[in-house]
């Protein structure tokens, strides 16, 4: 489990905020569910029988309980308490859910494999007739999201029924066929992964290739006919019948902690400005310029930037080298001339420098450090995925 220090947590929050913006743009409503649920809910969902060895479970006043390893039963509980109509569908619920899994100590590996992590989880409850379009929509958005974060090469796996599963063979036949059709409609070229689906349904897994050629499995979308049945979810159809919705489990990152580790590996520590823990550092040449440096920092913070001021007694050359060594995105030096002329001197790696008027410098820094937010570009298509 992670102890987040200020610089690391700044990166975590920056990534979380970007995912939240993309999730909201897709029509998801954010919710929060308890981390501790009674054993009866896990028995109803099937996790008690199929996922028990990975759960932290205990007795609570003579009743079984467990810390959640997933968020889906909690979302099903929310839907169960609503009187859904076909007009409410698709219903999209999202949660940055903290989950715990009882992983063996030997497989734990930094941020890449943890016992406690945060899922950027989302569940879509919809009519079966809307399944293909919803999957295609997710795949298209996911590709644009990955490209915005600097990943160009994406592969897709189709994971089918595992040996230990819930639901009949007939239900699995129907689910696998429906997801296959949805993948075809999304224009995906999938690699088959027999037996690697979730215990409640087949899934598409999205693998990213980093700059060193390593593949990382991140986003997923899973089709589930089992949990809606187990939790007796239903909605009013136009005919007046009560019908069972389909449930999609989807995640863009999978785990915020793990994806942050992947970004660190992908960028070899030199993070893009939107993600850097310290986006701008200001170095006053002498003590007399510290007030001007703090004024600049205040202006940048008003624009939402993460800023530091280094007015230590170290030499300027030493402070510049330290800032570059810590991969600070923008380094501004201010001396007597800059204070008198209301400018800053930007120092890049390799001692290249340029003088900027303060107002335009602040605007340029805000643009350079802006997070990659979603755009509704007409050119975004799902068929750009390839094997």
Secondary structure, 3 states (H helix, E strand, C coil): CCCCCHHHHHHHHHHHHHHHHHHHHCCCEECCCCCEEEHHHHHHHCHHHHCHHHCEEEEECCEEEEECCCCHHHHHHHHHCCCEEHHHCCEEEEEEEEEECCCCHHHCECCCECCEEEEEEEEEEECHHHHHHHHHHHHHHHHHHHHHCCCCCEEEEEECCCCCCCCCHHHHHHHHHHHHHHHHHCCCCEEEECCCCECCECEEEEEEECCCCCEEEEEEEEEECHHHHHCCCCEECCCCCEECCEEEEEECCCCHHHHHHHHHHHCCCCCCCCCCCCCEEEEECCHHHHHHHHHHHHHHHHCCCCEEECCCCCCHHHHHHHHHHCCCCEEEEECHHHHHHCEEEEECCCCCEEEEEHHHHHHHHHHHCCCCCCCCCCCCCHHHCCC
